């Protein structure tokens, strides 16, 4: 995706549980970082498994 043309600094992924929010948000964060942008990925899910996501 071409993230450079987006006019916002924040992207939120919301939906019901079990639909792939962690997977998609992690992939988007990697894509944005690869484009040279700074990224902060935050999860408010107490059962989050972001630490398990790797390249």
LINMO-V375374 format. One record per residue. N is the residue number from 0. RES is the residue in one letter. SS is DSSP state (h for helix, s for strand, l for the rest). OMEGA is omega in whole degrees, -180 to 180 (999 if undefined). NEAR is the number of other ideal C-beta (glycine too) atoms within 10 Angstrom. Layout:
n res ss omega near
N RES SS OMEGA NEAR
N RES SS OMEGA NEAR
//
This chain:
n res ss omega near
0 X l 178 10
1 X l -178 7
2 X l -174 16
3 X l -179 9
4 X l -178 6
5 X l -178 12
6 X l -178 4
7 X l 177 7
8 X l -175 7
9 X l 174 6
10 X l 180 12
11 X l 176 8
12 X l 179 14
13 X l 176 6
14 X l 178 9
15 X l -177 6
16 X l 173 7
17 X l -178 6
18 X l 176 11
19 X l -179 11
20 X h -179 17
21 X h -180 18
22 X h -178 12
23 X h -179 12
24 X h 177 18
25 X h 179 20
26 X h 179 13
27 X h 180 16
28 X h 178 17
29 X h -180 15
30 X h 179 14
31 X h 178 18
32 X h 178 14
33 X h 177 11
34 X l 176 12
35 X l 180 8
36 X l 175 13
37 X l -175 7
38 X l 169 14
39 X l -179 6
40 X l -176 14
41 X l 174 8
42 X l 176 15
43 X l 180 5
44 X l 180 10
45 X l 178 5
46 X l -177 7
47 X l 177 13
48 X l 179 11
49 X h 180 13
50 X h 179 7
51 X h -178 8
52 X l 178 15
53 X l 180 6
54 X l 999 6
//
